[in-house]
Amino acid sequence: MALVPQTRTGELAAEPGLSYVLSTDPSPLKVSPENTSQPHETGELLIVASRRDRAALDVEWIKVKVPAGTMSPDLAEDLSKVTARINLTEWTVRLNPSTNEFVFEPTGSYATIGADQGLTLQLSEIPINRKVGTSPITVTERSRTGNSAFQNSSTVFDVGKFPADFRMENFLCNPLVIDNGGKVTLTWQRSGAATFELLYNDANPDVTNVTTKDIHDIKADTTFYLRGTAGDPSNPVVRILSTQVTVRKPDLVVGKLTVTGESQFQHPITGPVNFAGQVNVTQGAVLAVDGDAVYRGKVSLFATRYRTEWSAGKVPNRDTPFRAKAPTDGFLRCELVMREKPLNASGETHLARLTVLANNRYRGWFTVPTTPVVWWDSHVDANTFAIRRDEEISCYVEDAGTATLALASLEINWCPLGGRAPLQVLANGGTPIED
């Protein structure tokens, strides 16, 4: 269980050079009895300041402003009865009654606070006034780093004065570590005329009338907050406690994730994913894209590829097709060329047709040339066919008009996906091309 401080940066533009933490004793502070014949409740403010930057900080003074009076936003009725101390030697402290500030100053013109150093300010025997409410405690420092000019900065703590019967403590989570999708039981102790809320993720159930609650199906590390509110709605007092559960193998929801080392994904990834570096899919794994894929740069689908060709007059035909088996999913790109004399003696267009079968079923075909060419020329056409793993491919060229296949040549490229193995050639493999 932890107390959540209610802190805010002051209205001054500069950021404080010291980090401040405020605690009270008792926690929380109790208002004095409404009956003025009874003595005041007393309390203590303990302010710990630390320098977390590597550069040293020169401090000219630190002031702690405590609202004084009999109203709800006031903390003390009489600041002259407060005892103020600082743990550092060669520092002094005085009360400025016109501003309700305790001024802590070094005996010299300034004191230097080094990295990982700090100080403690203590205000004790504070006579708490008789009105429930929240009091702003303002800590202002005048400091500088290096040779820069001194400037003021402030931190404000909202300190509550609670009714005498208010109690809120022992906010616990059991167990503290769970498996993904598990549950926890939250328990706490409370009393007094107050309302209580439980806050976590996007939920905030009212728990005013209970002191325990089970939370189910927790998929990520979660911090739970218990908020108790008492007093007049115009100036309420709020106390917040927290506890946390850790989830083994949690679900993560992040806006931006930067990974500098190796990443392994054992389950499907959904949603838009941008990869600035190399993406490797291990053998046996699947990279599936259900929607559109847009590639704005160079895309390599294989590490090595298999290429083979047949020169004019030697292309595979229906009787002696090129046959191979695909070791993995991939693309088969076929480029068919008709060379010279696209017209026969009768003026008819020569047409050669390439046919691709997979497991003896048509996968596709195309013809060359697709338009008549009058003069001596060559015409090229190509197409790409998707092939599944373990399919047996059969490719052949045949005369689709009155052409002679002596004019046709063929090149086949195999682009594997998810592996580097070339095609397993079964028959009429042509002349392999070395990359």
Long-range contacts (C-beta under 8 A, 24 or more apart in sequence): 1-169, 1-170, 1-171, 1-172, 1-241, 1-242, 1-243, 2-241, 2-242, 2-243, 3-27, 3-239, 3-240, 3-241, 3-242, 4-225, 4-240, 4-241, 4-242, 5-157, 6-157, 6-158, 6-238, 6-240, 7-155, 7-156, 7-157, 7-158, 8-155, 8-156, 8-158, 9-154, 9-155, 9-156, 10-138, 10-140, 10-153, 10-154, 10-155, 10-156, 11-154, 12-140, 12-152, 12-153, 12-154, 14-151, 14-152, 14-153, 15-153, 16-139, 16-141, 16-143, 16-153, 16-154, 16-155, 17-51, 17-53, 17-57, 17-59, 17-113, 17-141, 17-143, 17-144, 17-145, 17-153, 18-49, 18-50, 18-51, 18-57, 18-59, 18-62, 18-113, 18-118, 18-141, 18-143, 19-49, 19-50, 19-51, 19-52, 20-47, 20-48, 20-49, 20-139, 20-155, 20-157, 21-47, 21-48, 22-46, 22-47, 22-48, 22-137, 22-139, 22-157, 22-159, 23-48, 24-159, 28-160, 28-161, 28-162, 28-166, 28-168, 28-237, 28-239, 29-75, 29-128, 29-159, 29-160, 29-161, 29-162, 30-128, 30-161, 30-162, 30-163, 30-164, 30-166, 31-128, 31-129, 31-130, 31-131, 31-132, 31-161, 31-162, 31-163, 31-164, 32-77, 32-127, 32-128, 32-129, 32-130, 33-130, 33-164, 34-130, 36-130, 40-77, 40-127, 40-128, 40-129, 40-130, 41-127, 41-128, 41-164, 42-124, 42-125, 42-126, 42-127, 42-128, 43-126, 43-128, 44-122, 44-123, 44-124, 44-125, 44-126, 45-121, 45-122, 45-123, 45-124, 45-126, 45-137, 45-159, 46-120, 46-121, 46-122, 47-120, 47-121, 47-122, 47-123, 47-139, 48-118, 48-119, 48-120, 48-121, 49-118, 49-119, 49-120, 49-121, 49-139, 49-141, 50-116, 50-117, 50-118, 51-113, 51-114, 51-115, 51-116, 51-117, 51-118, 52-115, 52-116, 53-115, 53-145, 54-115, 55-115, 55-145, 55-146, 56-112, 56-113, 56-114, 56-115, 56-145, 57-112, 57-113, 57-143, 57-144, 57-145, 58-110, 58-111, 58-112, 58-113, 58-143, 58-144, 58-145, 58-150, 59-106, 59-110, 59-111, 59-112, 59-113, 59-141, 59-142, 59-143, 60-105, 60-106, 60-109, 60-110, 60-142, 60-143, 60-144, 60-150, 61-103, 61-104, 61-105, 61-106, 61-141, 61-142, 62-103, 62-104, 62-105, 62-121, 62-139, 62-140, 62-141, 62-142, 63-96, 63-99, 63-101, 63-102, 63-103, 63-104, 63-138, 63-139, 63-140, 63-141, 64-101, 64-102, 64-104, 64-121, 64-123, 64-137, 64-138, 64-139, 65-99, 65-100, 65-101, 65-137, 65-138, 65-139, 65-140, 66-100, 66-101, 66-102, 66-123, 66-126, 66-135, 66-137, 67-100, 67-135, 67-136, 67-137, 68-100, 69-129, 70-129, 70-130, 70-131, 71-129, 71-131, 71-133, 72-131, 72-132, 72-133, 72-134, 72-231, 72-232, 72-234, 72-235, 73-133, 73-134, 73-135, 73-136, 73-235, 74-129, 74-131, 74-133, 74-135, 75-126, 75-128, 75-129, 75-135, 75-137, 75-159, 75-161, 76-126, 76-127, 76-128, 76-129, 77-127, 77-128, 77-129, 77-130, 78-127, 81-125, 81-126, 81-127, 82-123, 82-124, 82-125, 82-126, 82-127, 83-122, 83-123, 83-124, 83-125, 84-121, 84-122, 84-123, 85-121, 85-122, 85-124, 86-119, 86-120, 86-121, 86-122, 87-119, 87-120, 87-122, 88-119, 91-119, 101-140, 110-150, 128-161, 129-161, 131-161, 132-161, 132-162, 132-163, 132-230, 132-231, 132-232, 132-237, 133-160, 133-161, 133-231, 133-232, 133-235, 133-236, 133-237, 134-158, 134-159, 134-160, 134-161, 134-235, 134-236, 134-237, 134-238, 135-159, 135-160, 135-161, 158-238, 160-237, 160-238, 160-239, 161-237, 162-192, 162-230, 162-231, 162-237, 162-239, 163-192, 163-193, 163-194, 163-230, 163-231, 165-191, 165-192, 165-193, 166-191, 166-192, 166-193, 166-194, 166-228, 166-230, 166-239, 167-191, 167-192, 168-194, 168-196, 168-226, 168-228, 168-239, 168-241, 169-241, 171-224, 171-226, 171-241, 171-242, 171-243, 172-243, 173-224, 173-243, 173-244, 173-245, 175-245, 176-244, 176-245, 176-246, 177-245, 177-246, 177-247, 177-248, 178-218, 178-245, 178-246, 178-247, 178-248, 179-247, 179-248, 179-249, 180-218, 180-219, 180-247, 180-248, 180-249, 180-250, 180-251, 181-217, 181-218, 181-219, 182-218, 182-247, 183-214, 183-215, 183-216, 183-217, 183-218, 184-214, 184-215, 184-218, 184-245, 185-212, 185-213, 185-214, 185-215, 186-212, 186-213, 186-214, 186-215, 186-224, 186-226, 186-243, 187-211, 187-212, 188-212, 188-226, 188-241, 190-228, 192-230, 193-230, 194-228, 194-229, 194-230, 195-228, 195-229, 195-230, 196-226, 196-227, 196-228, 196-229, 197-226, 197-227, 197-229, 198-224, 198-225, 198-226, 198-227, 199-224, 199-225, 199-226, 199-227, 200-224, 200-225, 218-245, 218-247, 219-247, 219-250, 219-251, 220-247, 220-250, 220-251, 220-252, 220-253, 221-245, 221-246, 221-247, 221-250, 222-247, 281-418, 283-418, 283-419, 285-418, 286-418, 287-418, 301-330, 301-331, 301-415, 301-416, 301-417, 302-330, 302-415, 302-416, 302-417, 302-420, 303-420, 304-420, 304-422, 304-435, 305-413, 305-414, 305-415, 305-416, 305-422, 305-435, 306-413, 306-414, 306-422, 306-423, 306-432, 307-411, 307-412, 307-413, 307-414, 307-432, 307-433, 307-435, 308-411, 308-412, 308-425, 308-429, 308-430, 308-431, 308-432, 308-433, 309-409, 309-410, 309-411, 309-412, 309-430, 309-431, 309-433, 310-409, 310-410, 310-411, 310-430, 310-431, 311-409, 311-431, 312-339, 312-406, 312-407, 312-408, 312-409, 313-405, 313-406, 313-408, 314-409, 314-430, 315-396, 315-397, 315-405, 315-408, 315-409, 315-410, 316-395, 316-396, 316-397, 316-410, 316-428, 316-430, 317-396, 317-397, 317-398, 317-405, 318-396, 318-398, 320-396, 320-427, 320-428, 321-394, 321-395, 321-396, 321-427, 321-428, 322-393, 322-394, 322-395, 322-396, 322-412, 322-425, 322-427, 322-428, 322-429, 322-430, 323-392, 323-393, 323-394, 323-425, 323-426, 323-427, 323-428, 324-392, 324-393, 324-414, 324-423, 324-424, 324-425, 324-426, 324-429, 325-390, 325-391, 325-392, 325-393, 325-423, 325-424, 325-426, 326-387, 326-388, 326-389, 326-390, 326-391, 326-392, 326-393, 326-414, 326-416, 326-423, 326-424, 327-389, 327-390, 327-416, 327-419, 327-421, 327-422, 327-423, 327-424, 328-389, 328-416, 328-417, 328-418, 328-419, 328-421, 329-386, 329-387, 329-388, 329-389, 329-416, 329-417, 329-418, 330-387, 330-414, 330-415, 330-416, 330-417, 331-384, 331-385, 331-386, 331-387, 331-414, 331-415, 331-417, 332-356, 332-384, 332-385, 332-387, 332-393, 332-395, 332-412, 332-413, 332-414, 332-415, 333-382, 333-383, 333-384, 333-385, 333-412, 333-413, 333-414, 333-415, 334-382, 334-383, 334-384, 334-385, 334-395, 334-410, 334-411, 334-412, 335-380, 335-381, 335-382, 335-410, 335-411, 335-412, 335-413, 336-366, 336-368, 336-380, 336-381, 336-382, 336-397, 336-408, 336-409, 336-410, 337-368, 337-378, 337-379, 337-380, 337-408, 337-409, 337-410, 337-411, 338-368, 338-369, 338-378, 338-379, 338-380, 338-403, 338-407, 338-408, 339-378, 339-407, 339-408, 339-409, 340-376, 340-377, 340-378, 340-407, 341-376, 341-407, 342-369, 342-372, 342-373, 342-374, 342-376, 342-377, 342-379, 343-372, 343-373, 343-374, 344-402, 344-403, 346-402, 348-401, 348-402, 349-373, 349-401, 350-401, 350-402, 350-403, 350-404, 350-407, 351-399, 351-400, 351-401, 351-403, 352-397, 352-398, 352-399, 352-400, 352-403, 352-405, 352-407, 352-408, 353-397, 353-398, 353-399, 353-400, 354-383, 354-395, 354-396, 354-397, 354-410, 355-395, 355-396, 355-397, 355-398, 356-385, 356-393, 356-394, 356-395, 357-393, 357-394, 357-395, 358-385, 358-387, 358-388, 358-391, 358-392, 358-393, 358-394, 359-391, 359-392, 360-392, 360-394, 363-387, 363-393, 367-400, 368-408, 392-426, 393-423
